[in-house]
């Protein structure tokens, strides 16, 4: 039964993970968001107090 011999399968596993770890992350990290977030101003807006008519 060749399935029980781990030598070729372990080499395939190691090579596959090396390919995943060297090629995939740079491609994923090179993508940019389409809508970049805007920096909101730190100015506080003046809010009027809420007048409760029933109190």
C-alpha positions as YAML, in Angstrom:
chain: A
units: angstrom
residues:
- id: 1
  name: UNK
  ca: [0.00, 0.00, 0.00]
- id: 2
  name: UNK
  ca: [1.79, 3.14, -1.16]
- id: 3
  name: UNK
  ca: [-0.53, 5.39, 0.87]
- id: 4
  name: UNK
  ca: [1.20, 4.32, 4.08]
- id: 5
  name: UNK
  ca: [4.60, 5.50, 2.91]
- id: 6
  name: UNK
  ca: [4.83, 9.13, 4.18]
- id: 7
  name: UNK
  ca: [7.98, 10.07, 2.27]
- id: 8
  name: UNK
  ca: [6.50, 11.39, -1.03]
- id: 9
  name: UNK
  ca: [3.39, 12.87, 0.58]
- id: 10
  name: UNK
  ca: [5.33, 14.77, 3.21]
- id: 11
  name: UNK
  ca: [7.52, 16.31, 0.51]
- id: 12
  name: UNK
  ca: [4.43, 17.33, -1.46]
- id: 13
  name: UNK
  ca: [2.92, 18.84, 1.69]
- id: 14
  name: UNK
  ca: [6.07, 20.83, 2.47]
- id: 15
  name: UNK
  ca: [6.45, 22.13, -1.08]
- id: 16
  name: UNK
  ca: [2.79, 23.11, -1.24]
- id: 17
  name: UNK
  ca: [2.99, 25.07, 2.02]
- id: 18
  name: UNK
  ca: [6.18, 26.79, 0.87]
- id: 19
  name: UNK
  ca: [4.39, 27.89, -2.28]
- id: 20
  name: UNK
  ca: [1.39, 29.11, -0.25]
- id: 21
  name: UNK
  ca: [3.57, 31.00, 2.22]
- id: 22
  name: UNK
  ca: [5.75, 32.67, -0.40]
- id: 23
  name: UNK
  ca: [3.33, 33.51, -3.21]
- id: 24
  name: UNK
  ca: [-0.12, 34.02, -1.70]
- id: 25
  name: UNK
  ca: [0.51, 36.59, 1.12]
- id: 26
  name: UNK
  ca: [2.12, 39.26, -1.10]
- id: 27
  name: UNK
  ca: [-0.77, 38.99, -3.55]
- id: 28
  name: UNK
  ca: [-3.36, 39.31, -0.81]
- id: 29
  name: UNK
  ca: [-1.56, 42.17, 0.93]
- id: 30
  name: UNK
  ca: [-1.18, 44.13, -2.31]
- id: 31
  name: UNK
  ca: [-4.94, 44.67, -2.60]
- id: 32
  name: UNK
  ca: [-6.31, 48.02, -1.49]
- id: 33
  name: UNK
  ca: [-9.76, 48.91, -0.32]
- id: 34
  name: UNK
  ca: [-11.87, 50.67, -2.94]
- id: 35
  name: UNK
  ca: [-13.23, 53.19, -0.46]
- id: 36
  name: UNK
  ca: [-10.43, 54.47, 1.71]
- id: 37
  name: UNK
  ca: [-11.70, 55.72, 5.08]
- id: 38
  name: UNK
  ca: [-11.72, 59.48, 5.56]
- id: 39
  name: UNK
  ca: [-10.21, 61.05, 8.62]
- id: 40
  name: UNK
  ca: [-12.96, 62.70, 10.60]
- id: 41
  name: UNK
  ca: [-12.38, 66.10, 12.10]
- id: 42
  name: UNK
  ca: [-11.89, 66.38, 15.84]
- id: 43
  name: UNK
  ca: [-14.09, 69.49, 16.12]
- id: 44
  name: UNK
  ca: [-17.04, 68.97, 18.42]
- id: 45
  name: UNK
  ca: [-20.37, 69.96, 17.04]
- id: 46
  name: UNK
  ca: [-22.66, 72.11, 19.13]
- id: 47
  name: UNK
  ca: [-25.79, 70.23, 20.04]
- id: 48
  name: UNK
  ca: [-28.86, 71.83, 21.47]
- id: 49
  name: UNK
  ca: [-30.45, 70.26, 24.54]
- id: 50
  name: UNK
  ca: [-33.56, 68.27, 23.98]
- id: 51
  name: UNK
  ca: [-36.55, 70.00, 25.50]
- id: 52
  name: UNK
  ca: [-38.93, 67.37, 26.78]
- id: 53
  name: UNK
  ca: [-42.41, 68.89, 26.42]
- id: 54
  name: UNK
  ca: [-44.08, 66.58, 28.97]
- id: 55
  name: UNK
  ca: [-41.82, 67.44, 31.90]
...
